[in-house]
Amino acid sequence: MALTTDGRLYVWDGGRTPRHVSLGRGERAVSISAARYTTLAVTHAGHVYSWEEHWHTSWQPPPSRVAEVVQVVPTAVVLVAM
């Protein structure tokens, strides 16, 4: 997974070609965190997005905004796999 300086996200699904992950119109990621199958991103607006990675298939679910979490201060996101 990679986060560019302008807030774009990329993932590699078991291949060598990166795939762009869109968070939605006007959203720019400022922080990312990943565990084995789940990824979180915090945007410049303080929104949190979550999605699962299915690196073993070509199907990828789109990120969804975590509506219960609002106005996150983008300092760090930590995701712990259990």
Secondary structure as the mmCIF struct_conf table of DSSP 4:
data_model
#
loop_
_struct_conf.conf_type_id
_struct_conf.id
_struct_conf.beg_label_comp_id
_struct_conf.beg_label_asym_id
_struct_conf.beg_label_seq_id
_struct_conf.end_label_comp_id
_struct_conf.end_label_asym_id
_struct_conf.end_label_seq_id
STRN STRN1 ALA A 2 LEU A 3
TURN_TY1_P TURN_TY1_P1 THR A 5 ASP A 6
BEND BEND1 GLY A 7 GLY A 7
STRN STRN2 LEU A 9 TRP A 12
BEND BEND2 ASP A 13 THR A 17
STRN STRN3 PRO A 18 VAL A 21
TURN_TY1_P TURN_TY1_P2 ARG A 25 GLY A 26
STRN STRN4 ALA A 29 ALA A 34
BEND BEND3 ARG A 36 TYR A 37
STRN STRN5 THR A 38 THR A 43
TURN_TY1_P TURN_TY1_P3 HIS A 44 ALA A 45
BEND BEND4 GLY A 46 GLY A 46
STRN STRN6 VAL A 48 GLU A 52
TURN_TY1_P TURN_TY1_P4 TRP A 55 HIS A 56
BEND BEND5 THR A 57 SER A 58
HELX_LH_PP_P HELX_LH_PP_P1 PRO A 61 PRO A 63
STRN STRN7 SER A 64 ARG A 65
TURN_TY1_P TURN_TY1_P5 ALA A 67 GLU A 68
BEND BEND6 GLN A 71 GLN A 71
TURN_TY1_P TURN_TY1_P6 PRO A 74 THR A 75
#
